[in-house]
Amino acid sequence: MSIQNVKISVTAPLENINDIRDAMAKAGAGVIGNYSYCSITSKCIGTFKGNNNSDPYFGEKNKVNIVEEIKLEMICDISIAKEVIKKIRIAHPYEEPAIEIIPLLDEKDFQ
């Protein structure tokens, strides 16, 4: 089996999700067959505690902060994953966005 596609997930404030989705799609993520901009979003709760050197978008330094976020997930070809991640970082308001890259198996590889 070889990995051809990955799922890239990132959390962000609701007001930034459309900009991040656009950036990812323009980089080539979210293409499934004859469709583009394919994504899924879900509400979630994020927590973080920035240190003295942090510059949090929300909340305060040196305090556990709890924020409502949206998780955005899109599939992309592994060959463009690095560029998609670069575009996420440009569009994202956080200093350190939590980005997950999950390798996907192709159903054609199963007997």
Stockholm file with secondary structure:
# STOCKHOLM 1.0

chainA/1-111         MSIQNVKISVTAPLENINDIRDAMAKAGAGVIGNYSYCSITSKCIGTFKGNNNSDPYFGEKNKVNIVEEIKLEMICDISIAKEVIKKIRIAHPYEEPAIEIIPLLDEKDFQ
#=GR chainA/1-111 SS CCCCEEEEEEEECHHHHHHHHHHHHHTTTTCBTTBCSCCEEEEEEEEECBCTTCCCSSSCBTSCEEEEEEEEEEEEEGGGHHHHHHHHHHHCCSSSCCEEEEEECCGGGCC
#=GC SS_cons         CCCCEEEEEEEECHHHHHHHHHHHHHTTTTCBTTBCSCCEEEEEEEEECBCTTCCCSSSCBTSCEEEEEEEEEEEEEGGGHHHHHHHHHHHCCSSSCCEEEEEECCGGGCC
//
